[in-house]
Amino acid sequence: MSTSWKTTTFGSLAVAGVMVMSGMAYGGEGPAGGELWAAATIEPGREGIVEVGGYEGAPLGAGSVLTLTAPTKARVTGTPFAAGGYRGSVALGGGSGTYAFTGAPGADGKPTPGAWKGRTFPFVLWVGRDAEPGTRLPDCTLVLKDAKGTVRQWGTCTVTVGLPAPTLSRPQSGVPLGALPKASGTAYPGARITVRDAREEEVCTTTTAPAGTWSCTPALPLPPGPGRLQATATLNGVSATSEQIHITVEASAGAHPDTVSDSEGGRLQRGRL
C-alpha cells in the first residue's frame, strides 16, 4: 500500500473558507449572492481560528454587528482583528463573539462603502477536550445585523474536531537497528496507526489501545542502510502524522532477504542465487 509522503502534521491548525449549508436572509435588500461562511479544524483541548467571510450585500454603516455563536463543546476566546473601524468582543463565558463596525459614515451621510464586504473576520475558538475527533460540532451560527438590528445576512460555520498528532518514540533515531525493529508511540485511543518508510511503503499497522499507546513490528524485513519512518493516525475520516525519524538498518549476512518493490509499492522477497 502506498500513499503520499506527508511531512507536515495535521495536528497543526487547518483553516479554510468554504461554502456551507444554505442560510437565510431577513430584512433590507437581503444578501447579494451566497451567505456568510466559515470553516476550521481544531484539535480537542486546543484553540484555532475560524475566519468568517462571504458578505456581498449592500454597504452597512456604523452600528452594524457580526455575531458568531459558538458550537456545542466549544467557546469563543478571542476576536483578534482590530483595525479599520471594527471592534471585537467576547461574551461572558465564551458563548459568542462579535465584531461591531464603528466607522463614521461617508461625507454624504451614507454608509461607509465596503464595510463588511469582501473581508474576513477571525474568531478564536477553543474546543473541549472531550470532543471526538472527526465529528462536526453543531449549532455554530453567523449573523450580520445592521444598526437597526435587522438581520442582513445569515450563515453557519463548520468546525471539525481534529485528531492530535501521534508520536513515534521507538525505534530511536541514530541507533543501529535489526531488520525487524519494533515501532511504538502514543496516539488518540482507537486511532488506526500506519507506519511507513521513506519509500512510502507500509511497514506495519495497528490500533491504538484505550490507554493511548500503540506498537507494531514489520511483517517484512526493512532494507539495510539509512532510511526514515513516520506514523499516521486515522480516526473517523481525519488523519494526523508524527514527525519523521531517521533510522539505520544494519546489513548482516543472512539476517534478511533482498527486497524489491512491487507495482503497488509493497515489498516482495527476492531469493538469493
KOLNU-23354 format. One record per residue (C-alpha): z, y, x; residue in one letter; residue number from 1; chain. Coordinates in nm, 4 decimals. Layout:
[site [Z,Y,X],A,NUM,A]
...
//
This chain:
[site [0.0000,0.0000,0.0000],M,1,A]
[site [-0.0888,0.3402,0.1372],S,2,A]
[site [-0.0112,0.6940,0.0260],T,3,A]
[site [-0.0476,1.0366,0.1802],S,4,A]
[site [0.1997,1.1059,0.4590],W,5,A]
[site [0.4477,1.3680,0.3495],K,6,A]
[site [0.6365,1.5854,0.5950],T,7,A]
[site [0.7875,1.8325,0.3514],T,8,A]
[site [1.0746,1.7154,0.1341],T,9,A]
[site [1.0539,1.7523,-0.2355],F,10,A]
[site [1.4248,1.8361,-0.2258],G,11,A]
[site [1.3264,2.1868,-0.1450],S,12,A]
[site [1.2609,2.4030,-0.4469],L,13,A]
[site [0.9136,2.3973,-0.6149],A,14,A]
[site [0.8347,2.6972,-0.8379],V,15,A]
[site [0.5077,2.7079,-1.0293],A,16,A]
[site [0.3963,2.9127,-1.3278],G,17,A]
[site [0.2168,2.7013,-1.5847],V,18,A]
[site [0.1199,2.7354,-1.9477],M,19,A]
[site [0.3783,2.5533,-2.1564],V,20,A]
[site [0.4474,2.4811,-2.5215],M,21,A]
[site [0.2913,2.7098,-2.7764],S,22,A]
[site [0.5075,3.0008,-2.8819],G,23,A]
[site [0.5194,3.2684,-3.1483],M,24,A]
[site [0.4989,3.6452,-3.1530],A,25,A]
[site [0.6506,3.8854,-3.4021],Y,26,A]
[site [0.6094,4.2497,-3.4876],G,27,A]
[site [0.3829,4.5208,-3.3487],G,28,A]
[site [0.0408,4.4158,-3.2318],E,29,A]
[site [0.1621,4.0802,-3.1035],G,30,A]
[site [0.0581,3.9195,-2.7735],P,31,A]
[site [-0.2837,3.9716,-2.6235],A,32,A]
[site [-0.3601,3.6132,-2.5246],G,33,A]
[site [-0.1139,3.3392,-2.4274],G,34,A]
[site [0.2625,3.3666,-2.4257],E,35,A]
[site [0.5496,3.4028,-2.1818],L,36,A]
[site [0.5828,3.1103,-1.9422],W,37,A]
[site [0.7939,2.9820,-1.6549],A,38,A]
[site [0.8446,2.6508,-1.4763],A,39,A]
[site [1.0575,2.5187,-1.1899],A,40,A]
[site [1.2022,2.2012,-1.0428],T,41,A]
[site [1.5680,2.2235,-0.9381],I,42,A]
[site [1.7941,1.9534,-0.7972],E,43,A]
[site [2.1294,1.8695,-0.9603],P,44,A]
[site [2.4101,2.0915,-0.8351],G,45,A]
[site [2.1730,2.3447,-0.6793],R,46,A]
[site [2.0187,2.6816,-0.7579],E,47,A]
[site [1.6496,2.7555,-0.7926],G,48,A]
[site [1.4275,3.0407,-0.9017],I,49,A]
[site [1.2393,3.0475,-1.2308],V,50,A]
[site [0.9709,3.3173,-1.2395],E,51,A]
[site [0.8766,3.4457,-1.5840],V,52,A]
[site [0.5368,3.5971,-1.6497],G,53,A]
[site [0.2472,3.5959,-1.8923],G,54,A]
[site [0.2833,3.9211,-2.0851],Y,55,A]
[site [-0.0566,4.0767,-2.1559],E,56,A]
[site [0.0225,4.2744,-2.4688],G,57,A]
[site [0.0440,4.6465,-2.5394],A,58,A]
[site [0.2476,4.8613,-2.2953],P,59,A]
[site [0.6199,4.8730,-2.3714],L,60,A]
[site [0.8392,5.1705,-2.2878],G,61,A]
[site [1.1931,5.2300,-2.1706],A,62,A]
[site [1.4483,5.0167,-2.3500],G,63,A]
[site [1.2288,4.7064,-2.3721],S,64,A]
[site [1.4105,4.3886,-2.2648],V,65,A]
[site [1.3102,4.0425,-2.1368],L,66,A]
[site [1.5691,3.7682,-2.2001],T,67,A]
[site [1.5820,3.4139,-2.0603],L,68,A]
[site [1.8214,3.1811,-2.2404],T,69,A]
[site [1.9404,2.9105,-2.0014],A,70,A]
[site [1.8534,2.5493,-2.0853],P,71,A]
[site [2.1145,2.2842,-2.1566],T,72,A]
[site [2.3092,2.1781,-1.8441],K,73,A]
[site [2.2087,2.4945,-1.6581],A,74,A]
[site [2.3194,2.8560,-1.6321],R,75,A]
[site [2.1724,3.1823,-1.5107],V,76,A]
[site [2.3395,3.3007,-1.1893],T,77,A]
[site [2.1206,3.5907,-1.0797],G,78,A]
[site [1.8472,3.8411,-1.1615],T,79,A]
[site [1.7423,3.9498,-0.8113],P,80,A]
[site [1.4487,4.1782,-0.8913],F,81,A]
[site [1.5495,4.5464,-0.8839],A,82,A]
[site [1.2543,4.7822,-0.8492],A,83,A]
[site [1.0007,4.9797,-1.0484],G,84,A]
[site [1.2415,5.0810,-1.3211],G,85,A]
[site [1.3647,4.7294,-1.4060],Y,86,A]
[site [1.7352,4.6418,-1.4133],R,87,A]
[site [1.8611,4.2827,-1.4285],G,88,A]
[site [2.1901,4.1491,-1.5626],S,89,A]
[site [2.3557,3.8129,-1.6344],V,90,A]
[site [2.5591,3.7390,-1.9479],A,91,A]
[site [2.9194,3.6286,-1.9109],L,92,A]
[site [2.9192,3.2539,-1.8448],G,93,A]
[site [2.5522,3.2495,-1.7476],G,94,A]
[site [2.4154,3.1560,-2.0878],G,95,A]
[site [2.1342,3.4062,-2.0454],S,96,A]
[site [1.9911,3.6721,-1.8172],G,97,A]
[site [1.7955,3.9873,-1.8939],T,98,A]
[site [1.5702,4.2479,-1.7393],Y,99,A]
[site [1.5607,4.5887,-1.9062],A,100,A]
[site [1.2879,4.8413,-1.8371],F,101,A]
[site [1.4483,5.1795,-1.7761],T,102,A]
[site [1.1439,5.3716,-1.6552],G,103,A]
[site [1.0671,5.7034,-1.8168],A,104,A]
[site [0.7618,5.7321,-2.0455],P,105,A]
[site [0.4447,5.8947,-1.9216],G,106,A]
[site [0.3818,6.2695,-1.9326],A,107,A]
[site [0.2201,6.2362,-2.2762],D,108,A]
[site [0.5282,6.0685,-2.4185],G,109,A]
[site [0.3581,5.7285,-2.4492],K,110,A]
[site [0.4972,5.4059,-2.2994],P,111,A]
[site [0.4503,5.3690,-1.9272],T,112,A]
[site [0.1185,5.1864,-1.8634],P,113,A]
[site [0.1569,4.8435,-1.7097],G,114,A]
[site [0.5244,4.7877,-1.7927],A,115,A]
[site [0.5802,4.4075,-1.8046],W,116,A]
[site [0.2064,4.3397,-1.7964],K,117,A]
[site [0.0765,4.1309,-1.5064],G,118,A]
[site [0.4219,4.0955,-1.3487],R,119,A]
[site [0.6629,3.8078,-1.2898],T,120,A]
[site [1.0408,3.8331,-1.3064],F,121,A]
[site [1.2715,3.5947,-1.1154],P,122,A]
[site [1.5808,3.4391,-1.2709],F,123,A]
[site [1.8143,3.2251,-1.0593],V,124,A]
[site [1.9286,2.9103,-1.2406],L,125,A]
[site [2.1977,2.6614,-1.1412],W,126,A]
[site [2.1521,2.3045,-1.2684],V,127,A]
[site [2.4597,2.0934,-1.3407],G,128,A]
[site [2.5480,1.8051,-1.1106],R,129,A]
[site [2.5332,1.5569,-1.3996],D,130,A]
[site [2.1709,1.6392,-1.4866],A,131,A]
[site [1.9474,1.3329,-1.4444],E,132,A]
[site [1.6530,1.3669,-1.2041],P,133,A]
[site [1.3142,1.3528,-1.3711],G,134,A]
[site [1.4337,1.4911,-1.7037],T,135,A]
[site [1.3355,1.8257,-1.8549],R,136,A]
[site [1.6248,2.0418,-1.9647],L,137,A]
[site [1.5839,2.1516,-2.3292],P,138,A]
[site [1.6346,2.4860,-2.5019],D,139,A]
[site [1.5100,2.7219,-2.2307],C,140,A]
[site [1.3572,3.0167,-2.4171],T,141,A]
[site [1.1977,3.3514,-2.3289],L,142,A]
[site [1.1854,3.6613,-2.5475],V,143,A]
[site [1.0456,4.0087,-2.4795],L,144,A]
[site [1.1549,4.2839,-2.7195],K,145,A]
[site [1.0561,4.6480,-2.7398],D,146,A]
[site [1.3047,4.9356,-2.7514],A,147,A]
[site [1.3452,4.8932,-3.1288],K,148,A]
[site [1.4454,4.5284,-3.0915],G,149,A]
[site [1.1174,4.3930,-3.2267],T,150,A]
[site [1.0056,4.0692,-3.0612],V,151,A]
[site [0.6729,4.1397,-2.8928],R,152,A]
[site [0.6223,3.8057,-2.7203],Q,153,A]
[site [0.7945,3.4692,-2.7052],W,154,A]
[site [0.7731,3.1571,-2.4913],G,155,A]
[site [0.9511,2.8595,-2.3404],T,156,A]
[site [1.0302,2.7662,-1.9825],C,157,A]
[site [1.0100,2.4215,-1.8301],T,158,A]
[site [1.2977,2.3288,-1.5997],V,159,A]
[site [1.2622,1.9816,-1.4487],T,160,A]
[site [1.5579,1.8223,-1.2721],V,161,A]
[site [1.4528,1.7410,-0.9164],G,162,A]
[site [1.5507,1.4447,-0.7027],L,163,A]
[site [1.7713,1.5056,-0.3971],P,164,A]
[site [1.6044,1.4052,-0.0706],A,165,A]
[site [1.7090,1.0656,0.0662],P,166,A]
[site [1.8453,1.0195,0.4157],T,167,A]
[site [1.7164,0.7742,0.6744],L,168,A]
[site [2.0076,0.7199,0.9113],S,169,A]
[site [1.9096,0.3849,1.0612],R,170,A]
[site [1.7367,0.2945,1.2878],P,171,A]
[site [1.8418,0.5698,1.5258],Q,172,A]
[site [1.5722,0.7797,1.6839],S,173,A]
[site [1.5107,0.7171,2.0548],G,174,A]
[site [1.6824,0.3772,2.0675],V,175,A]
[site [1.4521,0.0856,2.1664],P,176,A]
[site [1.4107,-0.1465,1.8687],L,177,A]
[site [1.3092,-0.5001,1.7942],G,178,A]
[site [1.0056,-0.5753,1.5805],A,179,A]
[site [1.2042,-0.6071,1.2560],L,180,A]
[site [1.4538,-0.3165,1.2596],P,181,A]
[site [1.6767,-0.2719,0.9571],K,182,A]
[site [1.6349,0.0642,0.7813],A,183,A]
[site [1.9184,0.2209,0.5810],S,184,A]
[site [2.0438,0.5503,0.4446],G,185,A]
[site [2.1581,0.7245,0.1280],T,186,A]
[site [1.9796,0.8385,-0.1879],A,187,A]
[site [2.0341,0.9090,-0.5561],Y,188,A]
[site [2.1696,0.5932,-0.7288],P,189,A]
[site [1.8955,0.3859,-0.8898],G,190,A]
[site [1.6123,0.5542,-0.6980],A,191,A]
[site [1.3366,0.3307,-0.5625],R,192,A]
[site [1.3105,0.3643,-0.1846],I,193,A]
[site [0.9901,0.3053,0.0103],T,194,A]
[site [0.9891,0.3264,0.3899],V,195,A]
[site [0.6524,0.3969,0.5538],R,196,A]
[site [0.5387,0.4180,0.9136],D,197,A]
[site [0.3174,0.6716,1.0925],A,198,A]
[site [0.0051,0.4936,0.9662],R,199,A]
[site [0.1285,0.5486,0.6090],E,200,A]
[site [0.1801,0.1768,0.5657],E,201,A]
[site [0.4645,0.0363,0.3605],E,202,A]
[site [0.7337,-0.1071,0.5861],V,203,A]
[site [0.9915,-0.2110,0.3248],C,204,A]
[site [1.1193,-0.1233,-0.0226],T,205,A]
[site [1.4487,-0.1435,-0.2097],T,206,A]
[site [1.6556,0.0197,-0.4847],T,207,A]
[site [1.9498,0.2490,-0.4149],T,208,A]
[site [2.2870,0.0982,-0.5045],A,209,A]
[site [2.5287,0.2672,-0.7503],P,210,A]
[site [2.7285,0.3890,-0.4503],A,211,A]
[site [2.4217,0.5795,-0.3256],G,212,A]
[site [2.3393,0.3578,-0.0277],T,213,A]
[site [2.0249,0.1579,0.0472],W,214,A]
[site [1.8885,-0.0732,0.3170],S,215,A]
[site [1.5814,-0.2892,0.3735],C,216,A]
[site [1.4134,-0.4902,0.6511],T,217,A]
[site [1.0394,-0.5001,0.7258],P,218,A]
[site [0.8542,-0.8007,0.5830],A,219,A]
[site [0.6151,-0.7934,0.8806],L,220,A]
[site [0.6879,-0.7052,1.2456],P,221,A]
[site [0.6259,-0.3477,1.3483],L,222,A]
[site [0.3662,-0.2955,1.6235],P,223,A]
[site [0.5071,-0.2297,1.9718],P,224,A]
[site [0.5228,0.1193,2.1155],G,225,A]
[site [0.6117,0.4612,1.9738],P,226,A]
[site [0.5977,0.5290,1.6012],G,227,A]
[site [0.7813,0.7005,1.3214],R,228,A]
[site [0.9416,0.6163,0.9893],L,229,A]
[site [1.0065,0.8109,0.6714],Q,230,A]
[site [1.1750,0.7160,0.3431],A,231,A]
[site [1.0556,0.8245,-0.0016],T,232,A]
[site [1.2805,0.8090,-0.3081],A,233,A]
[site [1.1293,0.7894,-0.6585],T,234,A]
[site [1.3049,0.8055,-0.9950],L,235,A]
[site [1.1769,0.8907,-1.3432],N,236,A]
[site [0.8476,1.0238,-1.2099],G,237,A]
[site [0.9890,1.2610,-0.9463],V,238,A]
[site [0.9977,1.1962,-0.5725],S,239,A]
[site [1.1622,1.3262,-0.2575],A,240,A]
[site [1.1177,1.2364,0.1085],T,241,A]
[site [1.3530,1.2145,0.4042],S,242,A]
[site [1.2997,1.3683,0.7433],E,243,A]
[site [1.0849,1.1643,0.9805],Q,244,A]
[site [1.2454,0.9726,1.2635],I,245,A]
[site [1.0628,0.8724,1.5810],H,246,A]
[site [1.1073,0.5158,1.6970],I,247,A]
[site [1.0006,0.2937,1.9865],T,248,A]
[site [0.9489,-0.0770,1.9266],V,249,A]
[site [0.9903,-0.2880,2.2374],E,250,A]
[site [0.6994,-0.5057,2.3437],A,251,A]
[site [0.8288,-0.8570,2.4035],S,252,A]
[site [0.6069,-1.1593,2.4573],A,253,A]
[site [0.6197,-1.3887,2.1578],G,254,A]
[site [0.8506,-1.1556,1.9696],A,255,A]
[site [0.5886,-1.0612,1.7146],H,256,A]
[site [0.2260,-1.1361,1.6263],P,257,A]
[site [-0.0581,-0.8935,1.6781],D,258,A]
[site [-0.1308,-0.6885,1.3666],T,259,A]
[site [-0.4351,-0.5186,1.2217],V,260,A]
[site [-0.4731,-0.3050,0.9081],S,261,A]
[site [-0.6450,-0.4491,0.6040],D,262,A]
[site [-0.8787,-0.2496,0.3790],S,263,A]
[site [-0.5831,-0.1216,0.1740],E,264,A]
[site [-0.3717,-0.0077,0.4668],G,265,A]
[site [-0.1430,-0.3114,0.4869],G,266,A]
[site [-0.0658,-0.5114,0.7994],R,267,A]
[site [-0.2245,-0.8539,0.8482],L,268,A]
[site [-0.1113,-1.1038,1.1097],Q,269,A]
[site [-0.3716,-1.1964,1.3689],R,270,A]
[site [-0.3203,-1.5232,1.5501],G,271,A]
[site [-0.3214,-1.5340,1.9312],R,272,A]
[site [-0.6082,-1.7153,2.1024],L,273,A]
//
